[in-house]
Amino acid sequence: MPLRIPDRLPAIDILKGENIFVMSDSRATSQDIRPLKIVVLNLMPIKITTETDLIRLLSNTPLQLEVKLMRLKSHTSKNTPAEHMQEFYEDFESLAHQKYDGMIVTGAPVEHLDFEQVDYWDELTHIFEWAKKHVTSTLYICWAAQAGLYYHYGIPKHPLNKKMFGIFKHRATDSLLPIFRGFDEEFNMPQSRHTEVRREDIIAHPGLSLIVESSVSGVGVVMARGGREFFVTGHWEYAPNTLDAEYRRDLGKRDDVEMPQNYYVGNDPKNSPQVTWRAHANLWFSNWINYYVYQETPYNIEDIG
């Protein structure tokens, strides 16, 4: 799939090494085609890793996508080189006059704070509001899913007794939805969070549909506005070693660090991770792009909203 991403983005060389075809902006401009425009608001600290993870999954479709990377003006990333942010990211203000077929908002390591205490909350909610009229379908991931549910629908988050950490089996509540084309009856999703939204709050709201849940990790995916919004509590985008890196990073730093569940071969951290979510991750993103972005967005992008 010809995925248009900025020239010199580090993800290009990484993904070419995985035999994933990506197309730089300079080459893509020679093609007479209307690409789907996707904007990614990347709130994760190590942005290059998240960029690569998402672009890897977005590449699994025959449609041409043009990906823009958005940053917050009210927050400065401390874990990504300033030169990288300057070259590949744009402030919301410079993108706000445009419309987009799809938007992805990533998680962020701010679960311990009330939403209003997050230093970029005002700017973030301004973007949430903007997306309702400027984006065909928005995909909120992990903390962003909790933040979006809280802002748009008043759904509170609740602290967990211990971190929900590992790979958990989930089921669709309505397997006939197009987003689940090709899905098995049970499928795995990585989870890595200290807070949750609760089932009873979701099903009590008339504007929300609980479409994925787990008997262990709870709410998996919530849909709103007929697919204009998806709220995913986990991390289908995670690479094979991401949970392992988180686990080893936190060992010795906190007293509550437990091994990620259902992750290592034989549940032994001396063994390598066992990847059991990648196929459904690819299905999820390709179905979202196909059925909720491509087939719903107008040909004239200015007609969105």
C-alpha positions in Angstrom: 0.0 0.0 0.0 1.4 3.4 -0.9 1.6 5.1 2.5 2.6 8.7 2.2 4.7 9.9 5.1 7.2 12.8 5.4 10.6 12.4 3.7 13.4 11.2 6.0 11.0 10.1 8.8 12.9 7.4 10.7 10.0 5.0 10.3 10.7 4.7 6.6 14.0 2.8 6.9 12.6 0.6 9.8 9.5 -0.4 7.8 11.4 -1.0 4.6 13.5 -3.5 6.6 10.2 -5.3 7.4 9.2 -5.3 3.6 6.5 -2.8 4.2 6.1 -0.4 1.2 6.0 3.3 2.1 6.1 6.2 -0.2 7.7 9.5 0.6 5.9 12.8 -0.1 8.2 13.7 -3.0 7.3 10.5 -4.9 3.6 10.5 -4.0 3.0 14.0 -5.4 3.5 12.5 -8.9 0.4 10.3 -8.6 -3.0 11.6 -9.6 -5.1 10.3 -6.8 -7.0 11.6 -3.8 -5.3 10.0 -0.8 -7.1 9.6 2.5 -5.7 12.2 4.9 -4.9 10.9 8.4 -3.7 13.0 11.2 -2.0 11.5 14.3 -1.9 13.4 17.6 1.0 11.7 19.2 1.0 12.2 23.0 3.4 9.3 23.8 6.8 10.3 25.3 9.0 8.3 22.8 7.3 9.5 19.7 9.5 7.8 17.1 8.5 4.3 18.4 4.8 5.2 18.4 5.0 6.7 14.9 6.5 3.5 13.6 4.0 1.2 15.4 1.0 3.1 13.9 2.4 3.5 10.4 3.2 -0.3 10.4 -0.5 -1.0 11.0 -1.9 1.8 8.7 0.1 0.2 5.8 -2.1 -2.9 5.8 -4.6 -1.6 3.3 -4.6 -1.0 -0.5 -5.7 2.6 -0.1 -3.3 5.5 -0.3 -2.9 7.4 3.0 -1.3 10.7 3.6 -0.2 10.9 7.3 0.4 14.1 9.2 1.9 14.3 12.7 0.4 16.8 15.1 2.0 18.1 18.3 0.6 20.2 21.2 1.8 23.8 21.5 1.2 23.7 25.2 3.5 20.8 25.9 7.1 20.1 25.1 8.3 16.6 24.6 11.3 15.6 26.8 12.0 12.2 25.3 12.1 13.0 21.6 14.8 15.2 19.9 13.7 18.7 19.3 15.0 18.5 15.8 12.7 15.5 15.1 9.7 17.4 16.4 10.6 20.5 14.4 11.0 18.6 11.1 8.1 16.2 11.2 5.4 17.6 13.5 3.1 20.6 13.1 1.2 22.5 15.7 -2.6 22.2 15.8 -2.9 25.8 14.7 -1.2 25.1 11.4 -3.5 22.1 10.7 -6.8 23.4 12.1 -7.9 24.9 8.8 -7.8 21.5 7.1 -10.2 18.6 7.3 -9.2 14.9 7.7 -10.7 11.6 6.8 -9.3 10.0 9.9 -7.6 10.9 13.2 -5.7 8.9 15.8 -5.1 10.2 19.3 -2.5 8.2 21.3 -2.2 7.4 24.9 -0.1 9.4 27.4 1.6 8.7 30.7 -0.6 11.0 32.8 -3.1 8.5 34.3 -2.2 9.5 37.8 -3.6 13.0 37.2 -7.2 14.1 37.1 -8.0 15.1 33.5 -8.2 18.8 34.4 -4.8 18.7 36.1 -3.0 17.7 32.8 -1.1 20.7 31.7 -2.4 20.5 28.1 -6.0 19.6 28.9 -7.5 22.9 27.5 -5.7 22.5 24.2 -6.5 18.8 24.0 -10.2 19.3 24.5 -10.2 22.1 21.9 -8.8 19.5 19.5 -11.4 17.0 20.6 -14.1 19.5 19.8 -12.6 20.5 16.5 -12.4 16.8 15.4 -16.2 16.4 15.6 -16.6 18.7 12.6 -13.3 18.3 10.8 -12.7 14.5 10.9 -14.8 11.6 9.5 -13.7 9.1 12.1 -11.5 9.5 15.2 -9.7 6.6 17.0 -8.8 7.3 20.6 -6.2 4.9 22.2 -5.7 4.1 25.9 -5.5 7.3 28.0 -6.9 9.3 25.1 -9.9 6.9 25.0 -10.5 7.6 28.7 -10.0 11.4 28.1 -12.3 11.4 25.1 -15.1 9.4 26.9 -14.8 11.9 29.8 -14.8 15.0 27.7 -17.5 14.0 25.2 -19.8 11.9 27.4 -18.9 12.5 31.0 -17.6 9.0 31.7 -15.3 8.9 34.7 -12.1 6.9 35.1 -11.4 4.9 38.2 -8.1 3.8 39.7 -7.3 0.0 39.6 -5.9 -1.9 42.6 -3.0 -3.0 40.5 -1.9 -2.3 36.9 -3.8 -4.0 34.1 -0.8 -5.3 32.4 -0.5 -8.1 29.8 -2.4 -9.7 26.9 -6.1 -10.4 27.5 -8.8 -12.3 25.6 -11.7 -10.1 24.4 -14.9 -10.7 22.6 -17.1 -8.5 20.3 -20.6 -7.8 21.6 -21.9 -7.5 18.0 -19.8 -9.5 15.6 -21.8 -8.3 12.6 -20.3 -4.8 12.8 -18.0 -4.1 9.8 -15.2 -3.3 12.2 -15.1 -7.0 13.1 -14.9 -8.4 9.5 -12.5 -11.4 9.7 -12.3 -11.4 13.5 -12.3 -14.7 15.5 -14.8 -15.1 18.3 -12.0 -14.4 20.8 -9.0 -12.2 20.1 -6.2 -10.7 22.2 -5.4 -7.1 23.0 -2.4 -5.7 25.0 -3.4 -3.7 28.0 -1.1 -1.4 30.1 -3.0 0.9 32.4 -3.6 1.9 36.0 -7.1 3.2 35.5 -10.3 2.0 33.9 -13.7 3.0 32.6 -16.5 0.8 33.9 -19.0 -1.2 32.0 -22.0 0.1 33.9 -21.2 3.7 33.0 -20.8 2.9 29.3 -24.0 0.9 28.9 -26.0 3.4 30.9 -25.2 6.2 28.3 -27.5 6.2 25.3 -24.9 7.6 23.0 -22.3 4.9 23.6 -22.0 1.3 22.4 -19.8 -1.2 24.2 -18.5 -3.3 21.3 -15.5 -5.2 22.8 -15.1 -6.4 26.4 -13.0 -8.9 28.4 -14.0 -11.0 31.4 -10.6 -10.0 33.0 -9.7 -6.5 31.7 -13.2 -5.1 31.3 -14.1 -2.5 28.7 -12.2 -3.0 25.5 -13.7 -0.8 22.8 -16.5 1.7 22.9 -18.1 3.1 19.7 -20.0 6.4 19.4 -21.8 8.4 16.6 -22.1 5.3 14.4 -18.3 4.9 14.1 -17.3 8.6 14.0 -15.6 7.8 17.3 -13.9 4.7 18.6 -12.4 4.5 22.1 -9.9 1.6 22.5 -8.7 1.0 26.1 -5.7 -1.1 25.0 -2.8 -1.1 22.6 -3.2 -3.1 19.5 -0.5 -1.0 18.0 2.2 -2.3 20.4 5.2 -4.0 18.9 6.3 -7.4 20.2 8.8 -6.1 22.8 6.9 -3.1 24.1 5.4 -4.7 27.2 8.7 -6.3 28.0 10.5 -2.9 27.8 7.9 -1.4 30.1 8.3 -4.3 32.6 12.1 -4.1 32.7 12.0 -0.3 32.9 9.9 -0.4 36.0 11.6 -3.3 37.8 13.3 -2.0 40.9 11.7 1.4 40.6 8.4 0.6 42.1 7.1 -2.0 44.6 4.0 -2.9 42.6 5.6 -4.1 39.4 4.2 -7.5 38.2 5.1 -9.5 35.2 2.7 -8.9 32.2 0.1 -11.7 32.1 -0.2 -14.1 29.2 2.8 -12.6 27.4 6.0 -14.5 27.8 6.4 -18.1 26.5 5.5 -20.3 29.5 4.8 -17.2 31.5 8.5 -16.9 32.2 10.2 -13.5 31.7 13.4 -15.3 30.9 11.7 -16.4 27.6 10.8 -14.2 24.7 7.4 -12.6 24.3 4.7 -14.6 22.4 2.9 -12.3 19.9 -0.8 -13.3 19.8 -2.5 -10.0 18.9 -0.8 -8.9 15.6 -3.3 -10.4 13.2 -6.3 -8.8 14.8 -4.4 -5.5 15.2 -4.0 -5.4 11.4 -7.6 -6.4 10.9 -8.8 -3.7 13.3 -6.9 -0.9 11.6 -7.6 -2.0 8.0 -11.3 -2.4 8.8 -11.4 1.1 10.4 -9.7 2.6 7.4 -12.0 0.8 4.9 -15.4 0.8 6.5 -15.4 3.8 8.7 -13.1 6.2 6.9 -12.9 5.4 3.2 -16.5 4.3 2.7 -17.9 7.1 4.9 -15.8 10.1 4.0 -16.9 12.4 1.1 -14.8 12.6 -2.0 -14.6 16.3 -1.6 -12.9 16.5 1.8 -14.3 19.9 2.5 -17.7 18.4 2.8 -16.7 16.6 6.1 -18.7 17.8 9.0 
